[in-house]
Amino acid sequence: FFSRLNGASLTPTYARKFDNKWSAAVGAEVNYVGLELQKNALGIIPTQTKGESWALGWNAAANYAFDSKNEIGLVYRSKVTHSMEADFKAYMVNGMSIKRDAYGKVTLPDSWAIGYNHKFDDRTRVELNGTYTKWSTYDALNIDIEGLGTIASPKNWSNGWRYALGVEHKLSDKYTIMGGYAYDESVIPFDGADFIVPTGARRTYSLGFQYHDKKQTLAMTLGFINIDGLSIKGHMGDTYDTARSHDNYAKVVGISYQRNF
């Protein structure tokens, strides 16, 4: 009846231009996840599972410029495996509570992205992007509870594509405005859906602003995600056979800083 999933990612990246055609980048990722779940065990016993985890990943990219107006790029982001230690509490009907240590392991997916960029002139450019994410790494969310056994929750998500279109327009030598649209396929099966991430297909609308000079670039973007409904199958211990999410949305804030050496 309650879920909270917090996430943050810090990704320092080093990029180098080799000649007028080729450039590449490599980076590390420090990824944080905080998870809190509250649900009724056996339909009547409220429980809370709360924990957090830090994990490491990496990424790499290559870019090729056909000419001064057209270029193509490829980006790979690695898997990130989280091993989370959590606190489990069960609140009994007699007013007493049970506290146990809990443990879970989940692998966030790796992905490939390809983008094509075209400059109409020195002020306006457009980019097309496709990202293939291997969500099948999220096959289960099993939680081991000390002395009580394992709470198994199969997910079996499928791999999926994200398609995006972005436009940038320079207002001056230092200021740029940006706009974008993206569509994400739904990858969550009926029998693996849950209320932690109750998302069907997603449409993202974004606006951004950028300041840049010869040494640095600072950008901020705001996004609104319109999320389709999702049908969810009930499992053993749930109080429903079938449920459906609706009227879902999310807001995204992005900040990036680039320094040219």
N, C-alpha and C positions, 0 to 999 in steps of 0.2 A: 504493500500500500504506500510505500515511499522509497524513492531511489535518488541518490545524488552521485554524480560522476564529475569530478573536477580533473582537468588536465592542463599541463603546461609543457612547452618544449622550448629549449634554448639550443640554437643551432649555429655556432660559429663556423664560418665557411671561408676558405681561401680560394681565390680565383686568379688565373693568370692567362694573359693573352699571348699566344706564341707568334702569330703573324697576323696579316690582314684577314685571314680566312678562319683560323682555328683558335679556340679558347676552351679552357676546361676549369673545373672547380672540384674541390673535395672538402668535406666538412664532417664534424662530429655532432652528435645530438645527445643532449641530456634531457630525458623525458620523465615527467612526473605524472602520477595518477593517484587520485584520492577517491575512495569508493565507500559509500554508506548505503546499506540495504536494510529495510524494515519490512518484514513479512510475517504472516501468521502460519506457524507450523501446526500441522494437523487441523488447520482451519480455526483454531481457538487460542493458540499460545503465541503472543507477540514476541518477535525476536528482532535483534539488531546486530548486524555485522558491519564493522567499521575498520578500515585500514588504509594504508598508503604505501606507495612503492616508488623508488627511483631506478631507472634503467638507462643503459647506453645504446646508441645506435650510430649509424653513419650514413652519408650520402655522397654521391658523385654525379658530375654533369659534364657534358661536352656540347660545344656550340660550333656550327659551321655557317659562315656567311657566303652566300652565292655571289652577291654583289653588294652595293651600297644600300639597297632597298629590301633585300630578301635574305632571311637566315632561318636556320632550323636548329633546334636544340633537343637534347635527350637527358632526362634526369632519373636517377635511381635512388630510392630511399630504402634502407635495410629494414628487416624485421626488428622489433624491440620486444624482448621477453621480460615480463614483469613477474617476479615472485613476491607475493604480498603476504606479510604477516598482519593479522587482524585480531580484533577483539570481538568475541561473540557473547551476546547476552540473551537469555530467555526469561521472560516474566511469567511466572506461574500464576494459576488462578487463586492460589492461597496467599498471594502477596509476596512470596519469596522469589528470588531471582537466581539464575544459574549463570556463572561467568566462566568462559573457556577461551583458550587461545585457538585461533583459526589460521588456516594457511590455504592460499590459492595461487594458481599459476595460469597466466594467460599470455598469448603471443599476439602483439599488434602486427598488422600485415606489412609486408614490403610492397612496393609499388614502382611502376614504370610510367613516366610521363614524356610525351613528345609534343613539342610546340613549334608552330610556324609563325614567323613574324614578317609583316610587310609594312614598309614605310611609304606612305603616299607622298610625303615631302618632309622637310626638316621639322615640321610642327606636329604632324599627325601620323600615328601608326596603329595597326590592328594586329591582334594575335589570336590564333586558333590553338586550342590545347585539348589533348586527350590523355586521360590518366587511367591506367589499368591497375586495380588494387586487388591483391590476393587475399580477400576477406575469408577465404576457406581456412586460414590459420586459426580463426576463431571457431574452433570445433566444439568447445565445451567451456562452461564456467563451473568447475567443481570446487567445492569448499570443504576441506578436511577440518573437522572440529575435534579437539582433543577429548578423548573419552566418549564421544558420541557418534563417531563414524564420519562418513562422507555424504554431503548433500550434492548429488549429481544433477547437472543441468545441461543437457546437450543443446548445442546451438546449430552447428553445421551450416554456417553461412556460405554463400557462393561467391565466386569472384565477380567483379563488376567494373563497369566503365563510368567515367565522369567526363562530360564534354563541356568546354568552356569557350567563351568569346570575350575578349577584352579590347578596349579602345583607350588610347592615351592622346591627349592634345595639349601642346605647350602653349600656355598663355603668354609666357615671356621666357627669357633665358634662364630664369630661376624657378618658375612656378609651372606646375603641370596638373591638370585634372584627369581623372580616370573613371571609367565605368565598365561594368562587366555583368555577364549572365552565365550561369552554369547549371547543368542538369546532371543529377546523380541517379543512376539506376538503383532500384531497390534490390538488396542482396539477401534479405532476411526471409527464410522459409516460414510457413504457417506453424509448423510444429517446433521451430527453434526461436520463435519470436518471444519477446518479454517486454516488461515495462521499464527496463533500464534504458534502452534505446529504442523506443517504439516508433521507428521511422520507416515510412514507405519511400517512394521516389521523392527527390528533393530538388527544388528550384531556388537558386541563390541569385539575388540581385544586389549589386555592390556599387559603391561610389568611393572615390579616393582622392587624395590631395598629396602632392609631392613638392618638396623643396630640394633643389640641387645646385651645387656649384662645381668647380673643378676638382675639389678634394672629397666631397661627401654628398650623400643623398639620404634624405629623411622622408619617409612616406607613412601615411596613415590611411587606413581603409575601414569602411563601415559596411557590413553586409546584413541582409535579411533573408532568412531561409524559410520558404514556404514548404511544409512537409505534408505529404499525402498520408492518408490513414493507413493503418496496418491491422490485419486480422491476426489474433493471437490465440493459440490453442491452449486450453487448460491441461495441466498434468496432475499426477497423483498429489493430493494434499491441497490443491487449489479449490476454491469455492465456486468456480465457473467452468463451463465446458468450452465456451468460445467468448472472446471479447474482441473489441475493435477500438483502436485509438482514432481520434479525430481532432480537428482544430489545433494541430501542432505547429509550432514555429520556433525559430531560434534566431538569436542576434549574435553577430561576430564582429570583434574589433581586432584589427591587425596593425602592428607597428613594425617597421623595418628600418635599419640603418646600415648604410654601406660606406666604407672608407676606401678611397683610392690611394695607393702608395706609389 
